[in-house]
Amino acid sequence: MPGEPGASRTRTYAEEHPVPRMLDVSDEVRAEIGDEEADRLLVGDDAPRSYDCTSCRTPGDPENDRTSTVLFVGEETAVLAFAHATCIPSQVVSVSEEQLQGAVRSITGDSPASAQDGGTAAPQNVPGGQAVLGITSGLVLIGGELHPALVVEPTAPIARPGSDGPGDDFLPLLIEQGFIPVTDTAELPTLLGGWSVLLAAGQLHAVLQPGAEGGGQVAWWQAHQALSVTDGWRAAVQKTQRVLIYAAPVGSIGQQPREDLLRDALDKAAAAGKLVAAAMPLAGTPGA
């Protein structure tokens, strides 16, 4: 999409027009969509009256909320989304063409978090409803190299979709999806095809899984509000371009204040046969 960057780093509609719109179009977004489309957004011709933020998924109003334009770009197509400027700045986020449709639907809330009409429904709590999955980020030392990792632990036992329990099927469900049981945390988990971890502006947005019947990716886990990670974690993922995902049943890991304690908890869960893992490629941009 042709276009030249604007003269300023960010254009704010409220500063240039009498109508109090608060839309930011960064130079890199302008360069992709072109000056004509960027100006149409700034005068309100193509901007929405309201939107669901791509980051926190709560409503936004460009006339009252400072709003960022976020352009998701694949190899052949691009999708323009909107976000609260306090959640994410106006920017271009590169994703693969395969990831584009599913990833953008997930972070804009246009698709369900689980494909319950197909064969890849997300796990549920035993009483029914969507599972609540806790995520902890940390660095794991394997083979003398630090790897960015996410540790997933639900807040309650997980039942297979359609089941009313009792029991916890969290690990069997993940093994069916391709996760591998961990017996030794010193071994690097294998890459899981079709899954990815979505980062934008240096923050964690979602863990994406394949959709039903070969469809685009959908969110297996979705951040209610984008989660910050440490500079060291971002540096590690910038180097490896993949994230290690460890998962354990409720009560196996807990909230650990230090990474050495987190590693000890992973070791204990593995020794007890309560840990599965997979490596996933990075989608989006690791930088802040």
N, C-alpha and C positions, 0 to 999 in steps of 0.2 A: 504494500500500500504506500504510494508515494506521499511525500510531504517534507517540508523543511521545519526544523525546530523553531519554536517561537523565540522572541527576543529575550524573554525573561525565563527564569527557572520554572516558575509556576504562575499560571494565570488564575486569578480569583474573580469570579463573576461579580461578587458583591462590591469589589473595588472599582469596576469599570462600567457598571450599568446601574440605573436607578432601581430596578427590581432587586430585592435582597436575596439573590441566589448565591450559594456558597459552594461552587463547584471548582475543584482543582483538576487541571489537565497538565501533567508534567511534560517537559520537553520530549522525553522518550516516547510517551504515549502520542503526542502530537506528531512526531516524526513517523509513527506507524500508521495513524489514521488519516493524516493529511490536515492541512490548515483549514480547508473548507468544513470538514466534519467537526474538527475541534471547535471552530467558531460557532457552528450550529449548536453544539453542546453548551457552550458558554452563554449563548443567548436564550437557551431553553427550548429550542426547536426539537432536539432529539433527546433531551435529558428527561428522566422520569419525574413525575410529581412525587413519587415515593418509591422506596426500594427496600429490600432486605439486605443488610450488610453482608458482603462476601466473607467477612471474618467472624463477627459475633452473631450474625444471622438475626439480629433484632432490627426493627423498622428504622428507616432513615428518611429524612425530608431535606432535599437540597436547598430549600428556601429557608430552613431553620438550622440545619446541621451542616457543619463544614464537611464536604463530601469529596472523596477521591475517586477518580476514574482508574480502573484497573483493567488492563488489556491482557487476556490470556491468549497466547500465540502458539499455534501448532505449526507443522510443516506447511500446510496448505490453507488453513483457516484460522480465524481469530474471533474471540468473543469478548465484548466489552461489558464489564460489570462495574458495580458501584459499591463503595464502602465508606464507613465513617472515617474521616481523616485521622481521628484519634486511634483507630484500630490499625490502619495500614495506609501508607502514603500512595499517591498516584504513581503507578509504575507499570512496566511490561513484565509479565511472568511467562517464561517459556516452558511449555509442556509438550510431550509428544502428541502427535495427531490422535493416536489411540486413546490417550489419557484425556484429551481436551473435552470431549462431550461429557464423559462421566465425571471428571474432576470439577468442571464448571457447574454442572447440575448439582453436584454434592455441596459445593461451598456457597452456592446461591440458594440452596434449599428447594430447588425445583424437582428433585427426585427424592424418594424415601431413603432413609438411612439403611434400610434393609430391603432386599428384594423378596418380600414375603409371598409374592405371586409366583415366584420361580423356585429354583432349587438351591439358592444361596442365601436363604433367610438368615439374618443375624440371630445370635443366641438371645434367649430371653431369661429374665429372672423366673424362679420357680412360680411365684404368684401370677406371672404373666406380664406382658409389656416389655419395653426395650431394656436391655441390660445396661447397667451403669458400669463402665470400664474405667478404672483409674490408670493414669499414665504417669510414669516417672522416667525422666531422662537422666542419663549418666554415661560415663566413659568406661569401657571394659578393656582391660589389657589382655591381648591374645597374641602369642608369638612375638612379644616384645613391641607390639604396635597398639596404640590406643584406637579403639573403634567406638563410634557413636552408637548408643543403644537406647532403646525404649523398653521399659518393663511394664507389662500390662497385667493388672490384677483386678478382677471384678469386686464390687462391694457386697455381693451376695452370691450364693450358689447359682449356677447357670443350668437351666434345663433345655433340652432339645426343643426347637420350635414345635408347637402343637402338643407338647407334653405338659402335664400338670404336676410332674415330679413324683416322689421326692428324688433326691440325688443331684449330682453335679456332673454335667456332661461337657463342661468347658473345654477340657483338654481333648477328649475324643472328637469333638466338633472341629477343633483346630487341626488335629491330625488328619481328619478327612479332607481338610482344605489344603494340606500339603506341609504343615508344620512338622518338624522332626523332634521326637523326644530327646532331651539332653541328658546324657550321663556324665559328660565331662565338659565343664565350662571353658576349658583351655582349647577346645576345638571350635573352629569358625563355622557358624551355621551356614547351610547351603542357601543359594538364591532361590526365592519362591517366585515363579513366573506369574505375571498378571497382577501382582500386588505392587504397591509403591507407597512412599511416605511423602506427603505434600507439605513443602515449606514455602513461605513467601515472606519477603522482607525480614528474613532471619527468625521467623516464628513458625511454630508447628501448627498446622491447620487440620490435617486429617491423615488417617491411614486408609488407603483405598484398596478395594478388592475387586476381582472380576465380577461383572454383572451376570445376570441369569441368561442362559442360552446365547453366550457369546456377545452380549451387549456391552456397552461402555462400562467403565469402572464406576462403582458406587462406594460410598463411605462405609467402611466397617466400623471405624471410630471417627467421630467428628468433634472437634473442639467447640464448645459453646462460645468461648472467646479465645482467640489465638494465644498459644502458650509460648512464653519466652524460653530460650535455651541459653546456656552459657557461651561465652566467646570460645572457650576450649572445645565445646561440643560442635559449634559451627565450623571451627577450623578443621576438626577431624572429619566432618561430613563433607567439607569442601575437598578434602584429600581423597577420601574413599568413594564418594558419590553413592554410598549405600548406607543403610541403617540396619542394625541388628535388633530384631524384635524378640523379646523373651516374654513368655506368658505363663502364668501360674494360677491355680485356683485361689479363691478368697482365703485369706489368712495365711498364705504361704510365704509372702515377702514382707508386707507391711511397709510403713513409711520409715525409710532409713535416712538419717540426717547426713551421712557421709558415704562416699562412693565405695570405700573399703568395706563398710558395713553392708552396703547393697550387694557387693560381690559375695560376701559371706552368706547372705541370705539366698542368693542364687545358687551357690554351691550346696547349701543344705537342701533346697528344693529339688535340685538335680539328684542328689543322693537319695532322696525320698521318692524319686520317680514322679515328681510333681512339676516338671518344667519342660516346656517345648519352646522351640525357637525357629526363626527363619531370618534370612537376610533379604532386604528389599531395596530396590533402586530408589534414588532420590528423584522426586518430581518437584519442579519449581526452582526457587533460588535460595541457596543457603545464606547468602550475605545479608547483612543488615541494611 
